[in-house]
Structures are given as C-alpha cells and as structure tokens.
Amino acid sequence: MKPLSESTKRRMAEFFMRTSIPRILAKEQQEMAMEKETLKTKGA
C-alpha cells in the first residue's frame, strides 16, 4: 500500500467530516434529549 498523497488525505478528511460529524452530533443530541426526559419523569 503506497503512502497517500496530500490531496487524497484532504479529500478523505473532508469526506469523514461530512459523513461522520453530523452522525455523532445527532447521536449526542438524542442522548441529551433522553437524559432530559428521564430527569423530568424522575422529578415529577
């Protein structure tokens, strides 16, 4: 396997950002929403 060129690395990084970051953020938001719900039900 030959070393990656700079442009290829950059393209892979951009692709990773576009595909993975939104998924990670969505997952975090879901978890936070779930925590808020459990706090609400426990506090009530």
CHARMM internal coordinates of N, CA and C (Angstrom, degrees):
IC EDIT
DIST 1 N 1 CA 1.4661
DIST 1 CA 1 C 1.5228
ANGL 1 N 1 CA 1 C 109.70
DIST 1 C 2 N 1.3154
ANGL 1 CA 1 C 2 N 115.69
DIHE 1 N 1 CA 1 C 2 N 119.54
DIST 2 N 2 CA 1.4658
ANGL 1 C 2 N 2 CA 118.31
DIHE 1 CA 1 C 2 N 2 CA -176.57
DIST 2 CA 2 C 1.5262
ANGL 2 N 2 CA 2 C 111.30
DIHE 1 C 2 N 2 CA 2 C -82.02
DIST 2 C 3 N 1.3240
ANGL 2 CA 2 C 3 N 117.00
DIHE 2 N 2 CA 2 C 3 N 151.71
DIST 3 N 3 CA 1.4754
ANGL 2 C 3 N 3 CA 119.85
DIHE 2 CA 2 C 3 N 3 CA -179.07
DIST 3 CA 3 C 1.5221
ANGL 3 N 3 CA 3 C 110.98
DIHE 2 C 3 N 3 CA 3 C -60.79
DIST 3 C 4 N 1.3166
ANGL 3 CA 3 C 4 N 115.44
DIHE 3 N 3 CA 3 C 4 N 147.35
DIST 4 N 4 CA 1.4586
ANGL 3 C 4 N 4 CA 120.16
DIHE 3 CA 3 C 4 N 4 CA -177.88
DIST 4 CA 4 C 1.5219
ANGL 4 N 4 CA 4 C 110.64
DIHE 3 C 4 N 4 CA 4 C -78.25
DIST 4 C 5 N 1.3262
ANGL 4 CA 4 C 5 N 114.89
DIHE 4 N 4 CA 4 C 5 N 144.63
DIST 5 N 5 CA 1.4590
ANGL 4 C 5 N 5 CA 119.40
DIHE 4 CA 4 C 5 N 5 CA 175.58
DIST 5 CA 5 C 1.5267
ANGL 5 N 5 CA 5 C 109.27
DIHE 4 C 5 N 5 CA 5 C -78.09
DIST 5 C 6 N 1.3266
ANGL 5 CA 5 C 6 N 115.63
DIHE 5 N 5 CA 5 C 6 N 163.83
DIST 6 N 6 CA 1.4640
ANGL 5 C 6 N 6 CA 119.73
DIHE 5 CA 5 C 6 N 6 CA -177.76
DIST 6 CA 6 C 1.5184
ANGL 6 N 6 CA 6 C 111.80
DIHE 5 C 6 N 6 CA 6 C -60.25
DIST 6 C 7 N 1.3338
ANGL 6 CA 6 C 7 N 116.86
DIHE 6 N 6 CA 6 C 7 N -42.77
DIST 7 N 7 CA 1.4675
ANGL 6 C 7 N 7 CA 119.25
DIHE 6 CA 6 C 7 N 7 CA -177.69
DIST 7 CA 7 C 1.5230
ANGL 7 N 7 CA 7 C 110.71
DIHE 6 C 7 N 7 CA 7 C -64.85
DIST 7 C 8 N 1.3319
ANGL 7 CA 7 C 8 N 116.53
DIHE 7 N 7 CA 7 C 8 N -37.14
DIST 8 N 8 CA 1.4632
ANGL 7 C 8 N 8 CA 119.41
DIHE 7 CA 7 C 8 N 8 CA 178.99
DIST 8 CA 8 C 1.5216
ANGL 8 N 8 CA 8 C 109.77
DIHE 7 C 8 N 8 CA 8 C -66.58
DIST 8 C 9 N 1.3256
ANGL 8 CA 8 C 9 N 116.63
DIHE 8 N 8 CA 8 C 9 N -42.66
DIST 9 N 9 CA 1.4641
ANGL 8 C 9 N 9 CA 120.38
DIHE 8 CA 8 C 9 N 9 CA 178.62
DIST 9 CA 9 C 1.5193
ANGL 9 N 9 CA 9 C 110.03
DIHE 8 C 9 N 9 CA 9 C -59.66
DIST 9 C 10 N 1.3350
ANGL 9 CA 9 C 10 N 115.65
DIHE 9 N 9 CA 9 C 10 N -44.22
DIST 10 N 10 CA 1.4578
ANGL 9 C 10 N 10 CA 120.09
DIHE 9 CA 9 C 10 N 10 CA -178.07
DIST 10 CA 10 C 1.5254
ANGL 10 N 10 CA 10 C 110.11
DIHE 9 C 10 N 10 CA 10 C -62.85
DIST 10 C 11 N 1.3384
ANGL 10 CA 10 C 11 N 115.34
DIHE 10 N 10 CA 10 C 11 N -42.65
DIST 11 N 11 CA 1.4587
ANGL 10 C 11 N 11 CA 119.38
DIHE 10 CA 10 C 11 N 11 CA -178.96
DIST 11 CA 11 C 1.5295
ANGL 11 N 11 CA 11 C 110.29
DIHE 10 C 11 N 11 CA 11 C -63.28
DIST 11 C 12 N 1.3302
ANGL 11 CA 11 C 12 N 116.14
DIHE 11 N 11 CA 11 C 12 N -41.82
DIST 12 N 12 CA 1.4606
ANGL 11 C 12 N 12 CA 120.13
DIHE 11 CA 11 C 12 N 12 CA -179.85
DIST 12 CA 12 C 1.5293
ANGL 12 N 12 CA 12 C 110.13
DIHE 11 C 12 N 12 CA 12 C -65.09
DIST 12 C 13 N 1.3249
ANGL 12 CA 12 C 13 N 116.51
DIHE 12 N 12 CA 12 C 13 N -40.33
DIST 13 N 13 CA 1.4628
ANGL 12 C 13 N 13 CA 120.30
DIHE 12 CA 12 C 13 N 13 CA 179.62
DIST 13 CA 13 C 1.5227
ANGL 13 N 13 CA 13 C 110.36
DIHE 12 C 13 N 13 CA 13 C -63.22
DIST 13 C 14 N 1.3335
ANGL 13 CA 13 C 14 N 116.46
DIHE 13 N 13 CA 13 C 14 N -44.45
DIST 14 N 14 CA 1.4617
ANGL 13 C 14 N 14 CA 119.91
DIHE 13 CA 13 C 14 N 14 CA 179.42
DIST 14 CA 14 C 1.5200
ANGL 14 N 14 CA 14 C 110.57
DIHE 13 C 14 N 14 CA 14 C -62.71
DIST 14 C 15 N 1.3279
ANGL 14 CA 14 C 15 N 115.84
DIHE 14 N 14 CA 14 C 15 N -42.52
DIST 15 N 15 CA 1.4630
ANGL 14 C 15 N 15 CA 120.23
DIHE 14 CA 14 C 15 N 15 CA 179.68
DIST 15 CA 15 C 1.5248
ANGL 15 N 15 CA 15 C 109.86
DIHE 14 C 15 N 15 CA 15 C -61.80
DIST 15 C 16 N 1.3363
ANGL 15 CA 15 C 16 N 115.91
DIHE 15 N 15 CA 15 C 16 N -43.49
DIST 16 N 16 CA 1.4617
ANGL 15 C 16 N 16 CA 120.53
DIHE 15 CA 15 C 16 N 16 CA 179.43
DIST 16 CA 16 C 1.5232
ANGL 16 N 16 CA 16 C 110.70
DIHE 15 C 16 N 16 CA 16 C -61.04
DIST 16 C 17 N 1.3402
ANGL 16 CA 16 C 17 N 116.18
DIHE 16 N 16 CA 16 C 17 N -44.94
DIST 17 N 17 CA 1.4622
ANGL 16 C 17 N 17 CA 120.30
DIHE 16 CA 16 C 17 N 17 CA -179.89
DIST 17 CA 17 C 1.5232
ANGL 17 N 17 CA 17 C 109.85
DIHE 16 C 17 N 17 CA 17 C -58.93
DIST 17 C 18 N 1.3372
ANGL 17 CA 17 C 18 N 115.30
DIHE 17 N 17 CA 17 C 18 N -48.31
DIST 18 N 18 CA 1.4689
ANGL 17 C 18 N 18 CA 119.30
DIHE 17 CA 17 C 18 N 18 CA -175.55
DIST 18 CA 18 C 1.5159
ANGL 18 N 18 CA 18 C 111.54
DIHE 17 C 18 N 18 CA 18 C -64.26
DIST 18 C 19 N 1.3295
ANGL 18 CA 18 C 19 N 117.81
DIHE 18 N 18 CA 18 C 19 N -37.73
DIST 19 N 19 CA 1.4622
ANGL 18 C 19 N 19 CA 119.27
DIHE 18 CA 18 C 19 N 19 CA -172.72
DIST 19 CA 19 C 1.5229
ANGL 19 N 19 CA 19 C 112.25
DIHE 18 C 19 N 19 CA 19 C -90.60
DIST 19 C 20 N 1.3257
ANGL 19 CA 19 C 20 N 117.57
DIHE 19 N 19 CA 19 C 20 N -40.62
DIST 20 N 20 CA 1.4624
ANGL 19 C 20 N 20 CA 119.65
DIHE 19 CA 19 C 20 N 20 CA -170.66
DIST 20 CA 20 C 1.5201
ANGL 20 N 20 CA 20 C 113.12
DIHE 19 C 20 N 20 CA 20 C -88.18
DIST 20 C 21 N 1.3225
ANGL 20 CA 20 C 21 N 117.45
DIHE 20 N 20 CA 20 C 21 N -42.57
DIST 21 N 21 CA 1.4665
ANGL 20 C 21 N 21 CA 119.82
DIHE 20 CA 20 C 21 N 21 CA -174.54
DIST 21 CA 21 C 1.5270
ANGL 21 N 21 CA 21 C 111.63
DIHE 20 C 21 N 21 CA 21 C -57.59
DIST 21 C 22 N 1.3420
ANGL 21 CA 21 C 22 N 119.76
DIHE 21 N 21 CA 21 C 22 N -50.31
DIST 22 N 22 CA 1.4744
ANGL 21 C 22 N 22 CA 118.74
DIHE 21 CA 21 C 22 N 22 CA 179.95
DIST 22 CA 22 C 1.5226
ANGL 22 N 22 CA 22 C 112.43
DIHE 21 C 22 N 22 CA 22 C -57.71
DIST 22 C 23 N 1.3337
ANGL 22 CA 22 C 23 N 116.17
DIHE 22 N 22 CA 22 C 23 N -37.48
DIST 23 N 23 CA 1.4588
ANGL 22 C 23 N 23 CA 119.67
DIHE 22 CA 22 C 23 N 23 CA -179.52
DIST 23 CA 23 C 1.5302
ANGL 23 N 23 CA 23 C 109.84
DIHE 22 C 23 N 23 CA 23 C -65.43
DIST 23 C 24 N 1.3259
ANGL 23 CA 23 C 24 N 116.45
DIHE 23 N 23 CA 23 C 24 N -43.54
DIST 24 N 24 CA 1.4665
ANGL 23 C 24 N 24 CA 120.72
DIHE 23 CA 23 C 24 N 24 CA -179.53
DIST 24 CA 24 C 1.5263
ANGL 24 N 24 CA 24 C 109.65
DIHE 23 C 24 N 24 CA 24 C -63.62
DIST 24 C 25 N 1.3453
ANGL 24 CA 24 C 25 N 116.77
DIHE 24 N 24 CA 24 C 25 N -44.67
DIST 25 N 25 CA 1.4567
ANGL 24 C 25 N 25 CA 120.47
DIHE 24 CA 24 C 25 N 25 CA -179.50
DIST 25 CA 25 C 1.5181
ANGL 25 N 25 CA 25 C 110.59
DIHE 24 C 25 N 25 CA 25 C -62.53
DIST 25 C 26 N 1.3187
ANGL 25 CA 25 C 26 N 117.06
DIHE 25 N 25 CA 25 C 26 N -43.20
DIST 26 N 26 CA 1.4608
ANGL 25 C 26 N 26 CA 120.78
DIHE 25 CA 25 C 26 N 26 CA -179.25
DIST 26 CA 26 C 1.5231
ANGL 26 N 26 CA 26 C 109.88
DIHE 25 C 26 N 26 CA 26 C -61.60
DIST 26 C 27 N 1.3319
ANGL 26 CA 26 C 27 N 116.06
DIHE 26 N 26 CA 26 C 27 N -41.20
DIST 27 N 27 CA 1.4577
ANGL 26 C 27 N 27 CA 120.08
DIHE 26 CA 26 C 27 N 27 CA -179.37
DIST 27 CA 27 C 1.5320
ANGL 27 N 27 CA 27 C 109.93
DIHE 26 C 27 N 27 CA 27 C -64.11
DIST 27 C 28 N 1.3340
ANGL 27 CA 27 C 28 N 116.78
DIHE 27 N 27 CA 27 C 28 N -43.22
DIST 28 N 28 CA 1.4602
ANGL 27 C 28 N 28 CA 120.37
DIHE 27 CA 27 C 28 N 28 CA 179.77
DIST 28 CA 28 C 1.5222
ANGL 28 N 28 CA 28 C 110.52
DIHE 27 C 28 N 28 CA 28 C -62.07
DIST 28 C 29 N 1.3337
ANGL 28 CA 28 C 29 N 116.39
DIHE 28 N 28 CA 28 C 29 N -43.63
DIST 29 N 29 CA 1.4636
ANGL 28 C 29 N 29 CA 119.74
DIHE 28 CA 28 C 29 N 29 CA -179.54
DIST 29 CA 29 C 1.5182
ANGL 29 N 29 CA 29 C 110.26
DIHE 28 C 29 N 29 CA 29 C -62.49
DIST 29 C 30 N 1.3353
ANGL 29 CA 29 C 30 N 116.83
DIHE 29 N 29 CA 29 C 30 N -40.72
DIST 30 N 30 CA 1.4639
ANGL 29 C 30 N 30 CA 120.81
DIHE 29 CA 29 C 30 N 30 CA 178.85
DIST 30 CA 30 C 1.5227
ANGL 30 N 30 CA 30 C 110.12
DIHE 29 C 30 N 30 CA 30 C -60.23
DIST 30 C 31 N 1.3444
ANGL 30 CA 30 C 31 N 116.01
DIHE 30 N 30 CA 30 C 31 N -46.51
DIST 31 N 31 CA 1.4580
ANGL 30 C 31 N 31 CA 119.84
DIHE 30 CA 30 C 31 N 31 CA -178.03
DIST 31 CA 31 C 1.5232
ANGL 31 N 31 CA 31 C 110.95
DIHE 30 C 31 N 31 CA 31 C -63.30
DIST 31 C 32 N 1.3432
ANGL 31 CA 31 C 32 N 116.80
DIHE 31 N 31 CA 31 C 32 N -40.82
DIST 32 N 32 CA 1.4579
ANGL 31 C 32 N 32 CA 120.31
DIHE 31 CA 31 C 32 N 32 CA 179.21
DIST 32 CA 32 C 1.5232
ANGL 32 N 32 CA 32 C 110.29
DIHE 31 C 32 N 32 CA 32 C -63.80
DIST 32 C 33 N 1.3193
ANGL 32 CA 32 C 33 N 117.07
DIHE 32 N 32 CA 32 C 33 N -41.78
DIST 33 N 33 CA 1.4639
ANGL 32 C 33 N 33 CA 121.06
DIHE 32 CA 32 C 33 N 33 CA 179.64
DIST 33 CA 33 C 1.5245
ANGL 33 N 33 CA 33 C 109.92
DIHE 32 C 33 N 33 CA 33 C -62.77
DIST 33 C 34 N 1.3231
ANGL 33 CA 33 C 34 N 116.32
DIHE 33 N 33 CA 33 C 34 N -40.89
DIST 34 N 34 CA 1.4582
ANGL 33 C 34 N 34 CA 119.99
DIHE 33 CA 33 C 34 N 34 CA -179.88
DIST 34 CA 34 C 1.5291
ANGL 34 N 34 CA 34 C 110.34
DIHE 33 C 34 N 34 CA 34 C -65.16
DIST 34 C 35 N 1.3327
ANGL 34 CA 34 C 35 N 116.40
DIHE 34 N 34 CA 34 C 35 N -40.27
DIST 35 N 35 CA 1.4647
ANGL 34 C 35 N 35 CA 119.83
DIHE 34 CA 34 C 35 N 35 CA 178.80
DIST 35 CA 35 C 1.5205
ANGL 35 N 35 CA 35 C 110.39
DIHE 34 C 35 N 35 CA 35 C -61.94
DIST 35 C 36 N 1.3394
ANGL 35 CA 35 C 36 N 116.58
DIHE 35 N 35 CA 35 C 36 N -43.10
DIST 36 N 36 CA 1.4619
ANGL 35 C 36 N 36 CA 120.35
DIHE 35 CA 35 C 36 N 36 CA 179.42
DIST 36 CA 36 C 1.5206
ANGL 36 N 36 CA 36 C 110.05
DIHE 35 C 36 N 36 CA 36 C -60.76
DIST 36 C 37 N 1.3150
ANGL 36 CA 36 C 37 N 116.79
DIHE 36 N 36 CA 36 C 37 N -41.61
DIST 37 N 37 CA 1.4712
ANGL 36 C 37 N 37 CA 120.55
DIHE 36 CA 36 C 37 N 37 CA -179.86
DIST 37 CA 37 C 1.5285
ANGL 37 N 37 CA 37 C 110.62
DIHE 36 C 37 N 37 CA 37 C -61.76
DIST 37 C 38 N 1.3313
ANGL 37 CA 37 C 38 N 117.00
DIHE 37 N 37 CA 37 C 38 N -45.19
DIST 38 N 38 CA 1.4654
ANGL 37 C 38 N 38 CA 119.53
DIHE 37 CA 37 C 38 N 38 CA -178.42
DIST 38 CA 38 C 1.5287
ANGL 38 N 38 CA 38 C 109.99
DIHE 37 C 38 N 38 CA 38 C -65.97
DIST 38 C 39 N 1.3337
ANGL 38 CA 38 C 39 N 117.11
DIHE 38 N 38 CA 38 C 39 N -36.91
DIST 39 N 39 CA 1.4595
ANGL 38 C 39 N 39 CA 119.48
DIHE 38 CA 38 C 39 N 39 CA 178.15
DIST 39 CA 39 C 1.5223
ANGL 39 N 39 CA 39 C 109.84
DIHE 38 C 39 N 39 CA 39 C -63.65
DIST 39 C 40 N 1.3335
ANGL 39 CA 39 C 40 N 116.24
DIHE 39 N 39 CA 39 C 40 N -41.68
DIST 40 N 40 CA 1.4641
ANGL 39 C 40 N 40 CA 120.71
DIHE 39 CA 39 C 40 N 40 CA -179.86
DIST 40 CA 40 C 1.5275
ANGL 40 N 40 CA 40 C 110.56
DIHE 39 C 40 N 40 CA 40 C -60.90
DIST 40 C 41 N 1.3294
ANGL 40 CA 40 C 41 N 116.74
DIHE 40 N 40 CA 40 C 41 N -47.30
DIST 41 N 41 CA 1.4678
ANGL 40 C 41 N 41 CA 120.12
DIHE 40 CA 40 C 41 N 41 CA -175.96
DIST 41 CA 41 C 1.5267
ANGL 41 N 41 CA 41 C 110.47
DIHE 40 C 41 N 41 CA 41 C -68.55
DIST 41 C 42 N 1.3397
ANGL 41 CA 41 C 42 N 117.24
DIHE 41 N 41 CA 41 C 42 N -36.04
DIST 42 N 42 CA 1.4639
ANGL 41 C 42 N 42 CA 119.61
DIHE 41 CA 41 C 42 N 42 CA 179.84
DIST 42 CA 42 C 1.5253
ANGL 42 N 42 CA 42 C 110.43
DIHE 41 C 42 N 42 CA 42 C -70.07
DIST 42 C 43 N 1.3460
ANGL 42 CA 42 C 43 N 116.00
DIHE 42 N 42 CA 42 C 43 N -40.48
DIST 43 N 43 CA 1.4598
ANGL 42 C 43 N 43 CA 119.82
DIHE 42 CA 42 C 43 N 43 CA -176.00
DIST 43 CA 43 C 1.5144
ANGL 43 N 43 CA 43 C 112.40
DIHE 42 C 43 N 43 CA 43 C -72.61
DIST 43 C 44 N 1.3164
ANGL 43 CA 43 C 44 N 117.91
DIHE 43 N 43 CA 43 C 44 N -25.75
DIST 44 N 44 CA 1.4694
ANGL 43 C 44 N 44 CA 120.99
DIHE 43 CA 43 C 44 N 44 CA -174.90
DIST 44 CA 44 C 1.5237
ANGL 44 N 44 CA 44 C 111.67
DIHE 43 C 44 N 44 CA 44 C -73.68
END
COOR INIT
IC SEED 1 N 1 CA 1 C
IC BUILD
